[in-house]
C-alpha cells in the first residue's frame, strides 16, 4: 500500500511479544508485535468532547489538518507560492498516512503503499514533484527517469500449480477456453478505452454515459453480463481489485474494474505483444521515500501527535481545537483558512456545520481495512522451479496479496537477509475492521506464515521477526452508486462513488473558509489522486 529520512518509531501494542511459532515448524522463537498506526489514538474521536478552556493558543494564516499525502502536497503547494505562515497537524508520530516507512533489523521497508506508476501527462502535478526530487529530467529533448528508482526486473511472478510463473495472470497449463476469455476481456477493455476517456486523476476526464453505466453495477455483474465466467480470469481480476481497491469483484464497481486497466496500460492477453508502457518507481521504504521528502522542509510547522476534535468557521476565520497527545491538553489554532486533508468520515465528525456534500459523501463511503506485515528473514529462501525471485511475489488462491522484497533494488551479488512485506486487504469482510483488530499478533503471525509456506516451506525457520501494521480505515472502496442529483451552485457537487468529481477542472473542493483534500474525494486511494487534490488545495488557498 512507503520512506526516506527518519524512520518511524516502533510502538508495540497488545500482543507484541516474543513467542514460539505454533502451527508451523520453526527452529526458534519469532519476535514481533503491532507497530505503526495507533488505533487507540484515533478512537479518541469517539469519546464525547467535554468543552474545556484551551491551555494554549496558536495563530497561523493557513492551517492544514491531516499529514497524509494530500496534506503534505498542500504544504508543498503553499511553499511553492512563497507562503511560509502555515502549520500542519498530524495524528500519528510521523506524517505520511498510508505511505509511511518502517525498519526491521536495520532494513528499511514499507508500512503501506510501496510503489508509484510513472505518471502520465494527465498528472502534471505529480510529474513536477518527481522532477523536483531529481527522479525525472530532460535528456535529448525527452523525459527520462532515473533508472536507480525504477523497479528492477524481474518485477512480478505468480506461484501457480506448484511452480512459479512469470507475471500474475495464470497462463501455465490453462486451456483454450480460458485463453479465449482472456482475449474477450482484453477486447472489452479496448472498447471501453475507445468509447470514453480514462485518466488518473479521475478529475482530468469528463464523466460519460459509459462511466455512469459501469459505476451503477458491481464488477462481477459486469463479467456475468459478458459471459466471463472463467475461474482463472476471475481470480486475476479479483486479485487486481483487492490489490488496488481493498475489496474484490463482488464489492467494487464495474467502473473501478475497468478503470484499473483502461487508465493505465490496458489488458494484454497471452500471445499478444504488449504495448510499451512506462514502469514503476519503487524504493526499499516504498512511497515513504516520497512522503519523508515532502515532510522534511516543514520543520516545526509539522505538529505531530495532535488529535483534531473540532474545526469550525467563525467570524474572522477558522478555529481548530486539537488534543496534544503528549500533554493531554487542548490547544486552539486560529487561521484565516483551513485545508481539511482528513479521511471523509473523520472530517464529517469534526467539522462543525459540515457542508451537505461532506455529510452525503460520508454517509455513502465504505472503507477497506488493511494489514501490512513485515517479515525479517536472516538468509535467502530456497526457491521452487520457475522464474527467479521478483519484486512482487503472489501466491495463487490465498487470502493475502503476496509480498514484495525490500532488497529487490539492491545491487548486492548474493541474496541475503531481507524484509518481505506482505499485504492483506479485508474490504470483502463485513466485520473486517473488528477481525483485523481483535486477532492477536500471534494469530496473524501463524496465518501469514502458513499462507506463504505453501511456496516457501523454509520460511518459518528463517524468519526472526514479524512487525504488523493495522489500518482500520485504510482506503475508500469504489462501490457502485446511483445517479447523483444536481447540487445548488453554492455547494460543491455531491460525491458518492468512484466517479466523484473531486476537482472540477482546475478547482479544489472548497466551502466557505475550508478547502477539502483527500483521496477519499476521488473514491479510491492512490498517490496521484491524493497528491493532486492536496496540491490544488494548497495552491488555491491564498
C-alpha positions in Angstrom: 0.0 0.0 0.0 6.2 3.9 1.9 10.1 6.4 3.1 13.5 8.4 3.3 14.8 10.3 6.3 13.8 9.5 9.9 12.3 6.0 10.3 9.0 5.6 12.1 9.2 4.9 15.8 8.1 1.3 16.6 5.3 1.0 19.1 4.2 -2.3 20.4 0.6 -2.8 21.4 -1.4 -5.7 22.9 0.1 -9.0 21.6 3.6 -7.6 21.0 6.0 -10.2 22.4 8.4 -12.9 21.6 6.6 -16.2 21.1 7.3 -19.6 19.7 5.6 -20.4 16.5 2.6 -22.7 16.8 1.1 -24.4 13.8 4.2 -24.2 11.6 7.6 -25.7 12.0 10.2 -23.2 13.3 13.6 -23.8 14.8 13.5 -20.7 17.1 11.1 -18.1 18.5 9.9 -15.3 16.3 9.8 -11.8 17.8 7.4 -9.0 16.8 4.4 -7.0 17.5 1.9 -4.4 16.3 3.6 -1.2 15.0 2.8 1.9 13.1 -0.7 3.4 13.2 -2.1 3.7 16.7 -5.8 2.7 16.7 -6.3 3.8 20.3 -5.3 7.3 19.4 -7.7 7.6 16.5 -10.5 6.2 18.6 -10.2 9.2 20.9 -12.6 10.9 18.4 -15.3 8.5 19.5 -15.2 10.0 23.0 -17.6 12.9 23.8 -15.5 16.1 23.8 -16.1 18.0 27.0 -15.9 21.7 26.5 -12.7 22.9 28.2 -10.7 26.1 28.0 -7.7 25.5 25.7 -4.4 25.5 27.5 -2.6 27.1 24.5 -3.4 29.3 21.6 -1.7 29.5 18.2 -2.2 31.6 15.2 -1.3 30.9 11.6 -2.5 32.1 8.2 -3.3 28.6 6.8 -3.7 25.5 8.9 -3.6 22.0 7.3 -5.3 19.2 9.2 -4.0 15.8 8.3 -0.5 14.8 7.3 -1.1 12.1 4.7 -0.1 12.6 1.0 -2.8 15.2 0.4 -1.8 17.3 3.5 1.9 17.1 2.6 1.1 18.1 -1.0 -1.0 21.0 0.2 2.0 22.2 2.3 4.2 22.0 -0.7 1.7 23.9 -2.8 1.8 26.7 -0.2 5.6 26.7 -0.1 5.8 27.0 -3.9 3.9 30.2 -3.7 6.3 31.6 -1.1 3.8 31.1 1.8 5.6 30.2 5.0 2.9 31.1 7.5 1.2 27.8 7.9 1.2 24.7 10.1 0.2 21.1 9.7 -1.4 18.9 12.4 -0.9 15.2 12.2 -2.4 12.4 14.4 0.4 10.0 14.3 4.1 10.3 15.3 5.2 10.9 11.7 3.5 12.3 8.6 2.8 10.1 5.6 -0.6 8.5 6.1 -0.7 5.1 4.3 2.7 5.9 2.8 4.9 5.7 5.9 8.2 3.8 6.3 9.5 1.3 8.8 12.6 -0.6 9.6 13.1 -4.2 10.8 16.6 -5.3 11.9 18.0 -2.2 10.3 16.4 -2.9 6.9 14.1 -0.2 5.6 10.6 -1.4 4.5 7.1 0.0 3.7 4.4 0.3 6.3 1.9 0.8 3.5 2.0 1.9 -0.2 5.1 0.6 -1.9 5.2 1.9 -5.5 4.2 4.7 -7.8 3.5 4.1 -11.5 5.3 6.5 -13.8 2.7 9.2 -14.1 1.1 10.2 -17.4 0.6 13.7 -18.7 -2.8 13.7 -17.0 -0.9 14.1 -13.7 1.4 17.1 -14.3 1.4 17.9 -10.6 3.0 14.6 -9.8 5.4 14.9 -12.7 6.6 18.2 -11.3 7.2 16.7 -7.9 9.3 13.9 -9.5 11.3 16.5 -11.4 11.9 18.5 -8.2 13.1 15.3 -6.5 15.5 14.5 -9.3 13.7 11.4 -10.5 12.6 12.9 -13.8 14.6 15.1 -16.2 15.0 16.1 -19.9 17.6 14.1 -21.8 18.0 15.0 -25.5 14.6 16.6 -25.5 12.8 13.6 -24.0 11.7 12.9 -20.4 13.8 10.2 -18.7 13.5 8.7 -15.3 16.4 7.8 -13.0 16.8 4.0 -13.5 18.0 3.5 -10.0 14.5 4.3 -8.8 12.6 2.3 -11.5 11.6 -1.2 -10.4 14.3 -3.6 -11.5 13.5 -6.8 -13.3 12.2 -9.4 -12.7 9.1 -7.5 -11.4 6.3 -10.0 -10.9 5.7 -13.7 -10.6 2.9 -16.0 -9.5 3.1 -19.3 -7.6 0.6 -21.3 -9.5 0.0 -25.1 -9.6 3.1 -25.8 -7.6 5.6 -23.7 -9.5 6.5 -20.1 -10.2 5.5 -18.4 -13.5 6.4 -15.0 -14.9 3.6 -12.4 -14.5 0.5 -12.5 -12.4 -2.1 -13.7 -14.9 -2.4 -17.6 -14.7 -1.1 -19.0 -18.0 0.8 -22.2 -17.5 -1.4 -25.2 -18.3 -4.7 -23.3 -18.8 -7.0 -24.4 -21.6 -8.2 -22.9 -24.8 -11.5 -21.7 -23.2 -9.5 -19.7 -20.6 -7.3 -18.1 -23.2 -10.4 -17.2 -25.2 -11.9 -15.4 -22.2 -8.6 -13.5 -21.7 -8.8 -12.3 -25.2 -12.5 -11.3 -24.8 -11.8 -9.3 -21.7 -8.9 -7.6 -23.5 -11.2 -6.6 -26.3 -13.8 -5.2 -23.8 -11.1 -3.1 -22.2 -10.0 -1.7 -25.6 -13.6 -0.9 -26.4 -14.0 1.0 -23.1 -10.9 2.9 -23.8 -12.2 3.9 -27.3 -15.6 5.0 -26.0 -14.6 7.1 -23.1 -11.6 8.9 -21.6 -9.9 7.2 -18.6 -7.4 9.1 -16.5 -5.5 9.2 -13.3 -6.5 11.6 -11.6 -10.2 10.9 -12.4 -10.9 14.7 -12.3 -9.0 15.0 -15.6 -11.6 13.0 -17.6 -15.2 14.1 -18.3 -17.8 11.8 -16.9 -19.6 10.0 -19.7 -22.6 7.7 -20.1 -20.2 4.8 -20.3 -18.7 5.7 -16.9 -22.1 6.2 -15.3 -23.4 2.8 -16.6 -20.3 1.0 -15.3 -20.5 2.8 -12.0 -24.0 1.6 -11.3 -23.2 -2.2 -11.1 -20.6 -4.4 -9.5 -17.7 -5.7 -11.4 -18.8 -9.3 -11.1 -22.2 -8.3 -12.5 -20.4 -6.8 -15.5 -18.4 -10.0 -16.0 -21.7 -12.1 -15.9 -23.3 -9.8 -18.4 -20.5 -10.5 -20.8 -20.3 -14.3 -20.1 -16.9 -14.0 -18.5 -17.0 -16.9 -16.0 -13.6 -18.5 -16.3 -12.2 -19.0 -12.8 -8.6 -18.1 -13.7 -9.7 -14.8 -15.2 -12.0 -14.1 -12.3 -9.2 -14.9 -9.8 -6.8 -12.5 -11.5 -9.4 -9.6 -11.8 -10.4 -10.2 -8.1 -6.7 -10.0 -7.1 -6.3 -6.8 -9.0 -9.3 -5.2 -7.3 -8.3 -6.3 -3.9 -4.7 -5.0 -4.5 -5.8 -1.6 -5.7 -9.2 -1.0 -4.0 -9.1 -3.2 -0.9 -12.1 -5.4 -2.0 -12.9 -7.9 -4.7 -15.2 -8.4 -7.7 -18.5 -8.6 -5.8 -17.9 -5.3 -3.9 -16.2 -2.8 -6.3 -18.0 -1.2 -9.2 -17.5 -2.2 -12.8 -16.2 1.3 -13.4 -13.3 0.5 -10.9 -12.6 -2.8 -12.5 -12.3 -1.3 -16.0 -10.6 1.8 -14.8 -7.8 -0.4 -13.3 -6.8 -1.3 -16.9 -8.2 1.4 -19.1 -6.5 4.3 -17.2 -3.1 2.5 -17.4 -1.7 0.0 -19.9 -4.8 -1.9 -20.9 -5.1 -5.7 -20.5 -2.8 -7.9 -22.6 -3.9 -11.4 -23.4 -1.3 -14.2 -23.6 0.3 -14.4 -27.1 -0.4 -10.7 -27.9 2.5 -8.4 -28.0 2.2 -5.9 -25.1 2.2 -2.2 -25.9 5.2 -0.3 -24.5 4.5 1.5 -21.2 6.5 3.1 -18.5 7.4 1.2 -15.4 7.1 1.6 -11.7 9.0 3.8 -9.3 9.8 2.0 -6.0 12.1 2.1 -3.1 13.0 -0.2 -0.1 10.8 2.0 2.0 8.0 2.2 -0.6 6.2 5.5 -1.0 7.5 6.7 2.3 10.6 7.7 0.3 8.3 10.4 -1.2 6.4 11.4 1.9 9.6 11.8 4.0 10.9 14.2 1.4 7.7 16.1 1.4 7.7 16.4 5.2 11.4 17.3 5.6 11.1 21.0 4.7 8.3 21.6 7.2 10.4 21.6 10.3 8.5 22.9 13.3 5.5 23.7 11.2 4.7 20.0 11.3 3.0 19.2 14.6 2.5 15.5 15.2 0.6 13.6 17.9 -2.4 16.0 17.5 -5.9 14.7 17.6 -8.1 17.3 15.9 -11.5 17.3 17.6 -13.2 20.5 16.2 -13.0 22.5 13.0 -15.3 25.5 12.8 -15.6 28.6 10.6 -16.0 31.6 12.8 -16.5 35.4 12.1 -12.9 36.2 11.2 -11.5 32.8 10.1 -11.4 29.2 11.3 -10.9 27.7 14.8 -9.4 24.3 15.2 -9.2 22.5 18.6 -6.6 19.7 18.9 -5.7 17.4 21.7 -1.9 17.3 22.3 -1.4 13.6 23.0 1.8 14.2 25.0 0.4 16.7 27.4 -3.3 15.6 27.3 -4.4 19.2 26.9 -6.4 21.0 24.2 -4.7 23.6 22.1 -6.7 26.1 19.9 -5.5 27.2 16.5 -6.8 30.2 14.7 -6.3 30.6 11.0 -7.6 32.6 8.0 -8.2 29.3 6.1 -8.1 25.6 6.8 -7.2 22.8 4.5 -9.0 19.6 5.7 -6.9 16.8 4.5 -8.7 14.2 6.6 -10.5 11.0 5.6 -14.1 12.0 4.9 -15.6 10.0 7.8 -13.3 11.9 10.2 -13.9 15.3 8.5 -17.7 14.8 8.8 -17.3 14.2 12.6 -15.0 17.1 13.4 -16.2 19.9 11.0 -18.9 21.8 12.7 -21.7 22.9 10.4 -20.3 20.5 7.8 -21.5 21.2 4.2 -24.1 18.9 2.7 -21.6 17.5 0.2 -19.4 16.2 3.1 -22.2 14.7 5.0 -23.6 13.0 1.9 -20.2 11.6 1.0 -19.6 10.3 4.5 -22.9 8.5 4.6 -22.1 6.6 1.4 -18.4 5.8 1.7 -17.2 2.3 2.6 -13.6 1.7 3.8 -11.3 -1.3 3.4 -9.3 -2.4 6.4 -5.7 -3.4 5.6 -2.9 -5.4 7.3 0.7 -4.9 6.4 3.2 -7.5 7.8 7.0 -7.0 7.5 8.9 -10.3 7.9 12.6 -10.2 8.5 14.5 -13.3 7.2 18.1 -13.7 8.0 19.1 -15.7 4.9 17.7 -16.2 1.4 14.8 -18.6 0.9 15.1 -21.8 -1.2 13.1 -21.3 -4.4 10.8 -23.6 -6.3 11.1 -24.1 -10.1 10.4 -21.2 -12.4 11.3 -17.5 -12.7 13.8 -16.0 -10.2 12.6 -14.2 -7.1 10.9 -10.9 -8.1 10.0 -7.6 -6.6 6.3 -8.7 -6.3 5.6 -12.4 -5.5 2.0 -13.6 -5.3 0.6 -17.0 -4.1 -2.4 -18.1 -6.2 -5.6 -18.8 -4.4 -4.6 -17.3 -1.0 -6.4 -14.6 1.0 -3.2 -12.4 1.0 -1.8 -10.3 -1.8 1.7 -11.8 -1.7 4.8 -10.0 -0.7 7.4 -7.5 -2.0 11.1 -7.8 -1.3 12.6 -4.7 0.4 16.1 -5.6 -1.0 14.9 -6.1 -4.6 16.5 -2.8 -5.7 19.8 -3.7 -4.1 22.8 -4.4 -6.3 24.3 -7.0 -4.0 25.7 -10.0 -5.9 24.5 -12.7 -3.4 21.0 -12.7 -1.8 20.9 -12.5 2.0 18.9 -11.1 4.8 15.9 -9.0 3.7 12.4 -8.0 4.7 9.4 -9.4 3.0 6.4 -7.0 3.1 3.0 -8.9 3.0 -0.4 -7.3 2.4 -3.9 -8.3 3.3 -7.0 -6.4 2.2 -10.1 -7.0 4.3 -12.7 -4.9 2.5 -14.7 -8.0 1.5 -15.5 -8.9 5.1 -18.5 -7.2 6.7 -16.8 -7.3 10.0 -13.3 -6.8 8.6 -12.3 -4.0 10.9 -13.2 -6.0 14.0 -11.5 -9.1 12.6 -8.4 -7.0 12.0 -8.2 -5.5 15.5 -9.4 -8.5 17.6 -7.0 -11.1 16.3 -3.7 -11.3 18.3 -0.3 -10.8 16.8 0.4 -14.5 17.3 -2.7 -15.4 15.3 -1.8 -13.2 12.4 1.8 -14.5 12.6 0.7 -18.1 12.2 -1.8 -17.3 9.5 0.7 -15.4 7.4 3.5 -17.9 7.7 1.2 -20.8 6.9 0.0 -18.9 3.8 3.5 -18.2 2.5 4.9 -21.6 3.4 3.0 -23.2 0.5 5.6 -21.6 -1.7 8.4 -21.3 0.8 8.4 -24.3 3.3 11.7 -23.0 4.8 10.2 -19.5 5.6 9.2 -20.1 9.3 12.7 -21.4 10.1 14.4 -18.3 8.6 12.1 -15.7 10.0 13.4 -13.8 13.0 10.8 -11.0 13.4 7.3 -10.0 12.2 6.1 -6.5 12.7 2.4 -5.9 11.8 0.7 -2.6 10.9 -3.1 -2.4 11.0 -5.2 0.2 9.2 -8.9 0.1 10.2 -9.9 2.6 7.5 -7.1 2.3 5.0 -8.9 3.4 1.9 -12.2 4.2 0.3 -13.7 1.4 -1.8 -15.1 2.4 -5.2 -18.5 0.8 -4.8 -21.5 1.1 -7.2 -23.6 4.2 -6.8 -26.9 5.5 -8.2 -27.0 8.6 -10.3 -26.3 11.8 -8.4 -28.8 14.7 -8.1 -27.6 18.2 -9.2 -26.5 20.4 -6.3 -27.1 24.1 -5.7 -24.3 26.3 -7.1 -23.5 27.5 -3.6 -22.3 24.0 -2.6 -19.7 21.6 -4.1 -21.0 18.7 -6.2 -22.1 15.7 -4.1 -19.5 12.9 -4.3 -20.9 9.5 -3.7 -18.7 7.0 -5.5 -15.7 6.2 -7.6 -16.7 8.7 -10.3 -16.6 11.5 -7.8 -15.7 14.9 -9.2 -13.1 15.9 -6.6 -11.7 18.7 -8.6 -13.9 20.2 -11.3 -11.4 21.2 -13.9 -8.6 23.1 -12.1 -10.6 23.9 -8.9 -10.2 22.4 -5.5 -13.2 21.5 -3.4 -14.0 24.5 -1.2 -16.7 25.5 1.2 -16.6 28.9 3.0 -13.0 29.2 4.5 -12.4 25.4 4.3 -10.8 23.5 1.5 -11.1 19.7 1.3 -8.3 17.5 0.0 -8.1 13.7 0.4 -8.0 10.7 -1.9 -11.5 9.8 -0.5 -13.0 12.5 -2.7 -11.8 10.6 -5.7 -13.5 7.5 -4.4 -10.4 5.3 -4.2 -6.9 5.6 -2.8 -3.8 6.1 -5.0 -0.9 8.6 -4.6 -1.8 10.6 -7.8 -5.3 11.3 -6.6 -4.3 12.4 -3.1 -1.3 14.5 -4.3 -3.2 16.3 -7.0 -6.1 17.2 -4.7 -3.7 18.4 -2.0 -1.6 20.4 -4.4 -4.8 22.2 -5.7 -6.0 22.9 -2.2 -2.6 24.4 -1.2 -2.0 26.4 -4.4 -5.5 27.9 -4.3 -5.8 28.6 -0.5 -4.4 32.1 -0.9 
